[in-house]
Amino acid sequence: MDALIATFLLLGTMLGAVAQLPVHVSLIGGAVIGAWLTTFLVREHLTGR
């Protein structure tokens, strides 16, 4: 999961709109997305899916 987040952040930095933003904004955005995905993973794991 962390590798996937890092890959998308790197891809976005090199190719997308993230390249136009300051690095700290990109890192904060990546952290927010990572936290959201982690929360989703924990909730799905606890519901037994």
N, C-alpha and C positions, 0 to 999 in steps of 0.2 A: 504494500500500500504506500509506504513512504517513497519507494523507488518510483512508483507511478506519479505521485505528486511532484517529486523532483524532476521527473522527465517532462511533465506538462509545464512546469514553471520554466524550465530551461528552454523548451520549445517555444513557449510564449515570449520569452525574453529575446530569443533570436529571430523570431519570425512575425510576431504579432504586435498588438497595441501595447503590450507590456514594455516593449523596447522604447517607447516614447515617454515612459514614466520614470521617475527617479527609482533607484535600486531599493531604497527603504520602503517605498510604497509597494513595489512588487513583492518584496519579502513579507510585508504585512498581509497582503492579499493571499499569498501562498499559505501563510500560517492560518488565516481564517478559513480557507478552503480545506486545509488539512484537518483543522479542528472539526469542521462540519462533517467531513468524511469519517473521522474517527468516532464522532457522536453517532452517526448513522450506523457504523459497523457495530458499536457496542449495543445500540438499541436492537438491531437485527439479531445479534448473538443472544441477547437476553430473552427475546421473544421465541427463540427456538426454531427459527426458519432454517 
